[in-house]
Amino acid sequence: MVDSFVFRYMREEDIDQILEVEHASFSTPWSREAFYNELNNNKFAVYIVLEEYDKIIGYCGAWIVIDEAHITNIAILPEYRGKKLGEALMQKMMSVAREMGAKSMTLEVRVTNQIAQSLYRKFGFQNGGIRKNYYSDNQEDALVMWVKL
């Protein structure tokens, strides 16, 4: 990665920029309150941002419960996609989860999102099952994927 990119833990003052990434990335974006609660009230939540010159261009969140990490979301601004930054962000979150004692990681991904599934498979994620009608915007199924850390 280029030296201009920095990883760090998300802070409350990042929420405005996170919402920009969120709205550019998802059809049903999380609310300001959801991120506020994750940062301030969820003792299991860990969020990492990827920034370039103080501009947040991506983020990843996970819940780390005992020895399992569950990715809540991962997103990169559209204009920064295709540059392996999502890979770098996932690699960083996997490393942080390992450091915090996680032995496995799971996530849900839309069954139609082949690009994301391909990224996750690069890291060894394997199919674990289907969650029917998981996504509230269109009732699309989610593919559950797992990897040992």
C-alpha positions, 0 to 999 in steps of 0.5 A, spaced: 500 500 500 502 507 498 504 511 504 498 515 504 493 510 506 493 509 514 489 504 518 486 507 525 480 505 530 474 509 528 472 515 533 465 518 534 468 524 530 468 520 524 461 518 523 459 524 518 465 521 513 463 514 515 456 515 513 458 518 506 462 511 505 455 508 507 451 511 503 455 510 497 456 503 498 449 500 501 442 500 499 440 500 506 445 504 510 446 504 517 444 510 521 448 515 525 445 512 531 447 505 529 454 507 528 454 512 535 451 506 539 456 501 536 462 506 538 459 507 545 455 502 547 457 495 544 463 492 548 464 487 542 464 492 537 471 494 533 471 499 527 477 500 523 477 506 518 482 507 512 484 514 510 488 517 505 490 524 507 485 525 513 479 523 508 476 516 510 475 512 504 473 506 507 471 502 514 470 495 517 467 493 523 466 487 527 463 484 533 469 480 537 465 475 542 469 470 546 473 467 540 469 469 534 469 475 530 463 477 526 464 482 520 458 487 521 460 491 515 466 493 510 465 498 505 470 502 500 468 509 497 466 507 489 472 511 487 477 507 490 474 501 489 479 496 484 485 498 488 486 492 493 484 497 498 478 492 500 483 487 501 488 491 505 482 493 510 480 485 510 487 483 512 487 489 517 481 487 520 483 479 520 489 481 524 486 485 529 481 480 530 487 475 531 490 479 536 484 480 540 483 472 541 479 471 535 480 464 532 474 464 527 471 469 523 464 469 519 460 474 515 454 475 511 454 477 504 448 477 498 448 471 494 448 476 488 455 479 490 460 475 486 465 481 487 465 481 495 465 473 495 471 473 491 475 477 495 473 473 501 475 467 498 482 470 497 482 470 505 480 463 505 472 464 507 468 458 505 461 457 504 457 455 511 450 456 509 444 461 507 440 466 511 433 466 507 430 473 506 436 476 510 436 483 506 430 488 508 431 492 502 429 486 497 429 480 501 435 477 498 438 471 501 445 472 504 451 467 504 454 465 510 461 465 510 467 462 515 474 462 516 479 460 521 484 465 523 
